[in-house]
Amino acid sequence: MSYTKSDIAKNIANKTSISNQKAKQLLDRFIQVVVSGSKKQQVKISGFGTFIKKETPSRIGRNPKTGEEFEISKRTKLNLILSNKIKEKIN
């Protein structure tokens, strides 16, 4: 199951009795804080997890239809390492 930002905002609005628009603004602001904070260092949210910026090296990819190889450039991605509390709730 996947959630969209709208789904998450609606869920926040329902559980907190704020408007959908305010919930979307809250979610957008949260994402901005995590992204901007993780550019400088890791962002840790106690009881939830840690967002870490990770560099992936360039590598060779392959088109599955044609078998043609091409280079995938190096990228920066944001990883979430879940806290033990969340892991226990999931399992």
N, C-alpha and C positions, 0 to 999 in steps of 0.2 A: 504494500500500500504506500502510495506517495502522497504527500501533502503539498499544496501550493501555498504561497504566502497569503493568499486570500483565505484559504481554509484555516490556517493558523490564526490569522487576524480575527476571523469569525469566532473561533473557539475562545480566544482571549476575551473578545467582546461579550460572549455569552457567560463566561465564568466570572467576569469582573463587573458586569453591568455598565460598561462604557460603550460608546458608540463604535460602530465598525470603522469609521474614519479615524478616530483616535487610536484604536487598536492597530490599524495599519501604520499610522505614524509612529507608534511605539515600537512596532516590529522593525520598521525601516531604520529607526534611530538605533535600536539594538544592533542591527547588522552593521551599520556605519561604525559604531563604537568598536565592535569586534574586528572589523577589517582594518580600520585605521590604527587601532592599538597593536594588532599583530604585525603591522609593517615594521614596528620598532622592536618589539619583543613578544614573548608568548603572553596570551591572555588567559588567565585562570579564573574560572567561576567555581567557587567552593560548592561541593556537592553535585556538580554537573560535569565538569571536565575542563580540559585545557586545549585552547586553539593554538596550533604551532604552524609557523610558515616553514614550508619545506621545498627545497629545490630538487627538481627531477632532471637528470642529465638528458642530453639529446640521445635519441635512439633510432633504430631502423624500424619502420612500420611497413606493412604490406597490405595492398588492396586485395581483399578476399576474392573478388570476382576475377581480376586479371592476374594476380600474383605479382604485380609490379611493386618494387620496393621504393620507398621514399624516406627521407629523413624527417623525423618529428623533432622540432626544435626543443631546447631545454625550456622548462616552465617552472613557475612558482605556484605552488598550490597551498591551500589552507587545510590542515588536518585537524580533526577533533579526536582527542584521546579522552575517553569517558572515565569518570571517576568510579571508584569501587562501589559507591552507593548506587549509582545508576546501573552498573553491571549486575549488582545483586538484585535490583528490582526487575531487570530484564530476564534474568535467569531464575 
